[in-house]
């Protein structure tokens, strides 16, 4: 799916994400904001909105600000590296560490919408992003593929929205299922739900649980 030819955009939500999308649209003269019932090309959902409520009502694509930002950035000819961090705990700290050690631009669930970096001039767009993604943002990003994905852990959270741990875990691991052999997926091999729901193609090069004695000696 490509959104590069889409011109008519509708925005759902009224908070930080919606405001950031609206500002980005103003920077790209080919884009126009329209009402939800005015036959838009795509709808941008704020992460706090329940995805299924909108998918059942509208027939056009509904995506996250992150996925839309990526397409806007790539429409300028820029192809940055995305290092995504997710998980129930520790993702914000890890995202900040990536930003510090790699000089990566921080974005996503750290409070800085990725679309803030979507500028018509590719020279002003960072080369690498440390991008924190919540389960809500992953759920609303059906084609987004990061070059690097770090999954911290999966423990009970957000079940009021995802209903079961199986659903929550599946969403958390969704990005890994889209990656290819040229990408990197780092996960916590001692996390029970991660191991239980690990996609079949994500075979670890080194299984910590099978090699813990050797690691302890090293």
URURQUI-V589486 format. One record per residue. RES is the residue in one small letter. SS is DSSP state (2 for helix, 1 for strand, 0 for the rest). PSI is psi as a letter, one per 40 degrees, with the letter a starting at -180 (NA if undefined). OMEGA is omega in radians with two decimals (* if undefined). Layout:
# URURQUI-V589486
((RES & SS & PSI & OMEGA) (RES & SS & PSI & OMEGA))
This chain:
# URURQUI-V589486
((x & 0 & h & 3.10) (x & 0 & h & 3.13) (x & 0 & e & -3.01) (x & 0 & d & -3.13) (x & 0 & e & -3.11) (x & 0 & h & -3.08) (x & 0 & d & -3.04) (x & 1 & h & -3.00) (x & 1 & h & 2.97) (x & 1 & i & -3.04) (x & 1 & h & 3.10) (x & 1 & h & -3.12) (x & 0 & i & -3.08) (x & 0 & e & -3.08) (x & 0 & a & -3.08) (x & 2 & d & -3.10) (x & 2 & d & -3.13) (x & 2 & d & 3.12) (x & 2 & d & -3.14) (x & 2 & d & 3.10) (x & 2 & d & -3.14) (x & 2 & d & 3.11) (x & 2 & d & 3.14) (x & 2 & d & 3.12) (x & 2 & d & 3.14) (x & 2 & d & 3.14) (x & 2 & e & -3.12) (x & 0 & h & -3.01) (x & 0 & e & 3.14) (x & 0 & e & -3.11) (x & 0 & i & 3.12) (x & 1 & h & 3.07) (x & 1 & h & 3.11) (x & 0 & i & 3.12) (x & 0 & i & -3.10) (x & 0 & d & -3.11) (x & 0 & e & -3.09) (x & 0 & f & 3.08) (x & 0 & f & 3.11) (x & 0 & i & 3.06) (x & 0 & d & -3.11) (x & 1 & i & 3.06) (x & 1 & h & 3.14) (x & 1 & h & -3.10) (x & 1 & h & 2.95) (x & 0 & i & -3.01) (x & 0 & d & -3.13) (x & 0 & e & -3.14) (x & 0 & h & -3.12) (x & 0 & h & -3.01) (x & 2 & d & -3.06) (x & 2 & d & 3.13) (x & 2 & d & -3.08) (x & 2 & d & 3.11) (x & 2 & d & -3.13) (x & 0 & e & -3.06) (x & 0 & d & -3.05) (x & 0 & i & -3.08) (x & 0 & e & 3.14) (x & 0 & i & -3.11) (x & 1 & h & 3.09) (x & 1 & h & -3.02) (x & 1 & i & 3.11) (x & 1 & i & 3.00) (x & 2 & d & -3.12) (x & 2 & d & 3.14) (x & 2 & d & 3.13) (x & 2 & d & 3.11) (x & 2 & d & 3.12) (x & 2 & d & 3.13) (x & 2 & d & 3.08) (x & 2 & d & 3.14) (x & 2 & d & -3.12) (x & 2 & d & 3.09) (x & 2 & e & 3.10) (x & 0 & e & -3.08) (x & 0 & e & 3.14) (x & 0 & h & 3.10) (x & 0 & g & -3.08) (x & 0 & i & 3.03) (x & 1 & h & 3.11) (x & 1 & h & 3.01) (x & 1 & h & -3.05) (x & 1 & h & 3.05) (x & 1 & h & 3.06) (x & 1 & a & -3.06) (x & 0 & i & -3.11) (x & 0 & d & -3.09) (x & 0 & i & 2.98) (x & 0 & e & -3.04) (x & 2 & d & -3.13) (x & 2 & d & 3.11) (x & 2 & d & -3.12) (x & 2 & d & 3.10) (x & 2 & d & 3.12) (x & 2 & d & 3.10) (x & 2 & d & 3.08) (x & 2 & d & 3.13) (x & 2 & d & -3.10) (x & 2 & d & -3.03) (x & 2 & d & -3.09) (x & 2 & e & -3.08) (x & 0 & f & -3.11) (x & 0 & i & 3.07) (x & 1 & h & 3.14) (x & 1 & h & 3.12) (x & 1 & i & 3.07) (x & 1 & b & -3.02) (x & 0 & e & 3.04) (x & 0 & e & 3.10) (x & 0 & e & 3.12) (x & 1 & h & -3.13) (x & 0 & h & 3.11) (x & 2 & d & -3.07) (x & 2 & e & 3.03) (x & 2 & d & -3.12) (x & 2 & e & -3.13) (x & 0 & g & -3.09) (x & 0 & i & -3.13) (x & 0 & d & -3.14) (x & 0 & h & -3.09) (x & 2 & d & 3.14) (x & 2 & e & -3.12) (x & 2 & e & 3.14) (x & 0 & h & -3.13) (x & 0 & i & 3.13) (x & 0 & d & -3.08) (x & 1 & h & -3.14) (x & 1 & h & 2.89) (x & 1 & h & -2.91) (x & 1 & h & 3.06) (x & 1 & h & 3.13) (x & 0 & h & 3.04) (x & 0 & i & 3.07) (x & 2 & d & 3.12) (x & 2 & d & -3.11) (x & 2 & d & 3.09) (x & 2 & d & -3.13) (x & 2 & d & -3.07) (x & 0 & e & -3.11) (x & 0 & g & -2.94) (x & 0 & e & -3.12) (x & 0 & e & -3.08) (x & 0 & h & -3.13) (x & 0 & h & 3.09) (x & 0 & i & 3.06) (x & 0 & d & 3.09) (x & 1 & h & -3.12) (x & 1 & h & 3.10) (x & 1 & h & 3.12) (x & 1 & h & -3.03) (x & 0 & d & -3.14) (x & 0 & i & 3.06) (x & 0 & h & 3.04) (x & 0 & i & -2.99) (x & 0 & h & -3.13) (x & 0 & i & 3.03) (x & 0 & f & -3.13) (x & 2 & e & 3.03) (x & 2 & d & 3.12) (x & 2 & d & -3.05) (x & 2 & e & 3.03) (x & 0 & d & -3.06) (x & 0 & i & 3.08) (x & 2 & d & 3.09) (x & 2 & d & 3.13) (x & 2 & d & -3.13) (x & 2 & d & -3.13) (x & 2 & d & -3.14) (x & 2 & d & 3.12) (x & 2 & d & -3.14) (x & 2 & d & -3.09) (x & 0 & e & -3.04) (x & 2 & d & -3.11) (x & 2 & d & -3.13) (x & 2 & d & -3.11) (x & 2 & e & -3.11) (x & 2 & e & -3.09) (x & 0 & i & 3.12) (x & 0 & a & -3.11) (x & 0 & e & -3.13) (x & 0 & e & -3.11) (x & 0 & i & -3.10) (x & 1 & h & 3.09) (x & 1 & h & 3.14) (x & 1 & h & -3.10) (x & 1 & i & -3.14) (x & 0 & h & -3.09) (x & 0 & e & 3.12) (x & 0 & e & 3.14) (x & 0 & h & -3.00) (x & 2 & d & -3.08) (x & 2 & d & 3.08) (x & 2 & d & -3.14) (x & 2 & d & -3.11) (x & 2 & d & -3.02) (x & 2 & e & -3.08) (x & 0 & h & 3.12) (x & 0 & i & -3.07) (x & 0 & d & -3.09) (x & 0 & e & -3.09) (x & 0 & g & 3.14) (x & 0 & h & -3.08) (x & 0 & i & 3.08) (x & 0 & d & 3.09) (x & 0 & h & 3.13) (x & 0 & h & -3.07) (x & 2 & d & -3.07) (x & 2 & d & -3.14) (x & 2 & e & -3.04) (x & 0 & e & -3.02) (x & 2 & d & 3.13) (x & 2 & d & 3.13) (x & 2 & d & 3.12) (x & 2 & d & -3.13) (x & 2 & d & 3.14) (x & 2 & d & -3.13) (x & 0 & NA & *))
